[in-house]
Amino acid sequence: MPSFSHLALFDLDHTLLPFDSDYQWAEFLARTGRAGDPDVARRRNDELMRRYNEGTLSAEEAADFMLGLLRLGEPDELMQWHRAYMREVIEPGLLPAAQALVSDHQARGGLCAIVTATNAFVTRPIAHALGIEHLIATIPQRDPDGRYTGRIDGTPSFKAGKVLRVRQWLQTEGLLLEDFAESWFYSDSVNDLPLLEVVTHPVATNPSPALRELAQSRGWRVLELFEDMRDTKS
């Protein structure tokens, strides 16, 4: 088993990306006429984003809409849509500052993983594009025919669920969080406070106002990767 110098965990949305990939996926489907009434879909998307930023959104409520979007097409159709989404939305948002941050940890021998509440269908190709092998994401349930059911499979990678999922993943690697003398977690959101509190180096990255205030009060590092590039729904 390879040895690692440290553990480096990264939230995805507004952290390694300058926008929210879940929000943008729903916006992409609405804009391209694949999510029913575009205005209705956009209003629901905006409401969920507002409540997420307030910290009042549950994983189940988010899944009801976001995972429900995966029921709009057959698996092959969804993959075609996602390839267009990657080209049009994600690839322009893969910025050098984020890629350099990941590369630095990898070059120093870190075990790296993205830990995101956004579902694995949306985020697996993004993790691949960022050069990160390990992805801890909310898993969308599939039926025996491979179609998405719109429900969550297992524990969502959200709030305290991120800590549980990280520990479960490390166990599959024959590791414990406590095996690492140094561990980093980069995040923009107070929703990630449970995981920020268990690593040795919590980094408030492009932080929301609430996380910025908390980080400053606790003496945590604040990292601005994108400066003024956060979209208005952050």
Secondary structure, DSSP 4 states (H G I P E B T S, - for coil): ----SEEEEE--BTTTBSS-HHHHHHHHHHHTT-SSSHHHHHHHHHHHHHHHHHT---HHHHHHHHGGGGGSS-HHHHHHHHHHHIIIIIGGG--HHHHHHHHHHHHTTEEEEEEEEEEHHHHHHHHHHTT--EEEEEEEEE-TTS-EEEEEESS-SSTHHHHHHHHHHHHHTT--GGG-S-EEEEES-GGGHHHHTTSSEEEEES--HHHHHHHHHHT-EEE-SSGGG--TT-
